[in-house]
Amino acid sequence: MQPLVWEHIQHQLSHKYTCGYCGLPLASERGWQATRQEVQARSYVNVQKGTIYVCHHCSRPTFFDHDTGKQTPGNSFGEPVKNVTDKPLLEIYEEARMATSAGCYTAGVLCCRKLLMHLAVAKGAKEGDSFRSYVEYLAAKNHIPSDCKPWVEQIKDIGNEANHEVKMMKKEDAENLVLFCEMLLKILFEYPATAKARNTGKMAAVATA
């Protein structure tokens, strides 16, 4: 894919950040500055109030508000998971990460709830069961480490509250659920794929020795 070409782009002080689009860390010195006239010592001066930096990985712009220190778009909460072969699972996980980062905590919790239900059915659970039963199914089939049982109880309660009660979820609720889903996806997809790739590499090395 050809990179985007931004017209009249400026060179400015380099700034380190993690791109909210591609998720890669970088230090960019390309973009634009935003100023506003303010009265200082009885005269108007231009004060820098914001900066836009362009990512040199994906060519997309990120805005930094100098008053609040906020980055838009912000970094998605949690970590990306590799080798997820179930596309809907990966999409709903990324949506949960983005919603949580944007402060949409109830939406993030509901995304995670849907992800866990989808995952349980993909692993053999019956469709149409309750959220609690799906989480219990994943634990009973050893898809969830035994040491995580206290976490499992918390996840079941959070998921039911978000869906069945008139209650807004908090930041901690959403972040705990996203981390829980991240752990499961890594255990079920990323780690087995990594181990398989390493074993394949070892076998190939032995065969050519």
C-alpha positions as CSV (number, residue, x, y, z in Angstrom):
1,M,0.0,0.0,0.0
2,Q,1.4,3.4,-1.0
3,P,1.8,5.9,1.9
4,L,-0.4,9.0,2.1
5,V,1.2,12.2,0.9
6,W,0.4,15.2,3.2
7,E,0.6,18.6,1.5
8,H,2.6,21.5,3.2
9,I,3.7,19.2,6.0
10,Q,6.1,20.9,8.5
11,H,9.2,19.9,10.4
12,Q,9.0,20.4,14.1
13,L,10.4,19.1,17.4
14,S,10.5,15.3,17.5
15,H,7.9,13.7,19.7
16,K,7.8,10.1,20.9
17,Y,4.4,8.3,21.1
18,T,2.6,5.1,20.2
19,C,0.3,5.5,17.1
20,G,-3.4,5.0,17.9
21,Y,-4.0,3.6,14.4
22,C,-1.2,1.0,13.8
23,G,-0.2,0.5,17.4
24,L,3.6,1.0,16.7
25,P,5.9,3.2,18.7
26,L,7.7,6.0,16.9
27,A,9.3,9.4,17.2
28,S,7.9,11.8,14.6
29,E,9.0,15.3,13.6
30,R,6.5,15.8,10.8
31,G,3.2,17.5,11.2
32,W,1.6,20.9,12.1
33,Q,1.2,23.2,15.0
34,A,-1.9,25.0,16.3
35,T,-1.7,28.3,18.0
36,R,-4.2,30.7,19.7
37,Q,-3.8,34.4,20.5
38,E,-3.7,35.1,24.2
39,V,-3.1,38.3,26.2
40,Q,0.2,38.3,28.0
41,A,1.7,41.4,29.5
42,R,-1.1,43.5,27.9
43,S,-0.3,42.3,24.4
44,Y,-1.4,39.5,22.2
45,V,1.0,36.6,21.6
46,N,0.5,33.3,19.7
47,V,0.6,30.4,22.2
48,Q,0.9,26.8,20.9
49,K,-2.1,24.9,22.0
50,G,-1.9,21.7,19.9
51,T,0.2,19.6,17.6
52,I,-0.5,17.1,14.9
53,Y,2.1,14.4,14.2
54,V,2.1,12.1,11.2
55,C,3.1,8.4,11.8
56,H,5.9,7.3,9.5
57,H,4.6,3.7,9.7
58,C,1.0,4.2,8.6
59,S,1.0,7.9,7.5
60,R,-2.0,8.7,9.8
61,P,-2.2,11.9,11.9
62,T,-2.4,12.0,15.7
63,F,-3.5,15.2,17.6
64,F,-2.0,16.2,20.9
65,D,-3.9,18.8,23.0
66,H,-1.4,20.8,25.0
67,D,-4.0,22.0,27.5
68,T,-5.1,18.5,28.5
69,G,-2.1,16.4,27.4
70,K,-4.6,14.1,25.6
71,Q,-3.7,12.1,22.5
72,T,-6.3,11.5,19.9
73,P,-6.7,8.8,18.8
74,G,-5.3,7.3,22.0
75,N,-3.6,4.0,22.3
76,S,-5.8,0.9,22.5
77,F,-5.9,-0.6,26.0
78,G,-4.2,-4.0,26.3
79,E,-2.0,-5.7,23.8
80,P,-2.6,-7.0,20.3
81,V,-2.9,-10.8,20.0
82,K,-1.3,-12.6,17.1
83,N,-2.4,-15.7,15.2
84,V,-6.1,-15.4,16.1
85,T,-7.6,-17.5,13.3
86,D,-11.2,-16.6,14.2
87,K,-11.7,-13.2,12.5
88,P,-14.9,-12.2,14.4
89,L,-13.1,-12.9,17.7
90,L,-10.2,-10.7,16.8
91,E,-12.5,-7.9,15.6
92,I,-14.6,-7.8,18.7
93,Y,-11.4,-7.9,20.9
94,E,-10.0,-4.9,19.0
95,E,-13.3,-3.1,19.4
96,A,-13.2,-3.8,23.2
97,R,-9.7,-2.4,23.4
98,M,-10.7,0.8,21.5
99,A,-13.9,1.3,23.4
100,T,-12.0,1.0,26.7
101,S,-9.3,3.4,25.6
102,A,-12.0,6.0,24.6
103,G,-13.6,5.8,28.0
104,C,-16.7,3.9,26.7
105,Y,-16.4,1.3,29.6
106,T,-19.9,-0.2,29.4
107,A,-19.4,-0.7,25.6
108,G,-16.0,-2.3,26.3
109,V,-17.5,-4.7,28.8
110,L,-20.3,-5.7,26.5
111,C,-17.8,-6.4,23.7
112,C,-15.8,-8.6,26.0
113,R,-19.0,-10.4,27.1
114,K,-19.8,-11.1,23.4
115,L,-16.3,-12.3,22.8
116,L,-16.4,-14.8,25.7
117,M,-19.8,-16.2,24.6
118,H,-18.5,-16.5,21.0
119,L,-15.3,-18.2,22.2
120,A,-17.2,-20.7,24.4
121,V,-19.5,-21.7,21.5
122,A,-16.5,-22.1,19.2
123,K,-15.0,-24.5,21.8
124,G,-18.1,-26.7,22.0
125,A,-20.6,-24.9,24.3
126,K,-24.3,-24.9,23.4
127,E,-25.7,-21.7,21.8
128,G,-28.3,-19.8,23.8
129,D,-26.9,-20.5,27.2
130,S,-26.2,-17.8,29.8
131,F,-23.1,-15.7,30.0
132,R,-22.2,-17.3,33.4
133,S,-22.6,-20.8,32.0
134,Y,-20.2,-19.9,29.1
135,V,-17.5,-18.7,31.5
136,E,-18.0,-21.7,33.7
137,Y,-17.7,-23.9,30.5
138,L,-14.4,-22.4,29.5
139,A,-13.1,-22.9,33.1
140,A,-14.3,-26.5,33.2
141,K,-12.7,-27.4,29.9
142,N,-9.3,-26.0,31.2
143,H,-9.2,-23.1,28.7
144,I,-8.8,-20.8,31.7
145,P,-5.9,-21.5,34.1
146,S,-7.0,-22.9,37.5
147,D,-5.2,-20.2,39.4
148,C,-7.6,-17.6,37.7
149,K,-10.7,-18.9,39.5
150,P,-11.1,-15.7,41.6
151,W,-10.8,-13.7,38.4
152,V,-13.4,-15.9,36.7
153,E,-16.0,-15.1,39.5
154,Q,-15.4,-11.4,39.0
155,I,-15.7,-11.7,35.3
156,K,-19.1,-13.5,35.6
157,D,-20.5,-10.8,37.9
158,I,-19.2,-7.9,35.7
159,G,-20.6,-9.4,32.5
160,N,-24.1,-10.1,34.0
161,E,-24.3,-6.6,35.5
162,A,-23.5,-4.9,32.2
163,N,-26.1,-6.8,30.3
164,H,-29.0,-7.2,32.8
165,E,-28.8,-4.2,35.1
166,V,-29.2,-0.4,34.6
167,K,-25.6,0.2,35.7
168,M,-22.7,1.9,34.0
169,M,-19.5,0.1,34.0
170,K,-16.3,1.6,35.5
171,K,-12.8,1.9,34.0
172,E,-11.6,-1.0,36.3
173,D,-14.4,-3.2,35.1
174,A,-13.6,-2.8,31.4
175,E,-9.9,-3.0,31.8
176,N,-10.1,-6.2,33.9
177,L,-12.3,-7.8,31.2
178,V,-10.1,-6.7,28.3
179,L,-7.0,-8.2,30.1
180,F,-8.9,-11.4,30.8
181,C,-9.9,-11.7,27.1
182,E,-6.3,-10.9,26.1
183,M,-5.0,-13.7,28.3
184,L,-7.5,-16.2,26.9
185,L,-6.7,-15.4,23.3
186,K,-3.0,-15.6,23.9
187,I,-3.4,-19.0,25.6
188,L,-5.7,-20.4,22.9
189,F,-4.2,-18.8,19.8
190,E,-0.9,-17.0,20.1
191,Y,1.1,-19.3,22.3
192,P,0.2,-22.5,20.5
193,A,1.0,-20.9,17.1
194,T,4.4,-19.7,18.4
195,A,5.2,-23.1,19.9
196,K,4.3,-24.8,16.6
197,A,6.4,-22.4,14.6
198,R,9.4,-23.1,16.8
199,N,9.0,-26.8,16.7
200,T,8.7,-26.7,12.9
201,G,11.9,-24.6,12.8
202,K,13.7,-27.2,15.0
203,M,12.5,-30.1,12.8
204,A,13.6,-28.3,9.7
205,A,17.1,-27.6,11.2
206,V,17.5,-31.3,12.1
207,A,16.4,-32.4,8.7
208,T,19.0,-30.2,7.0
209,A,21.8,-31.0,9.4
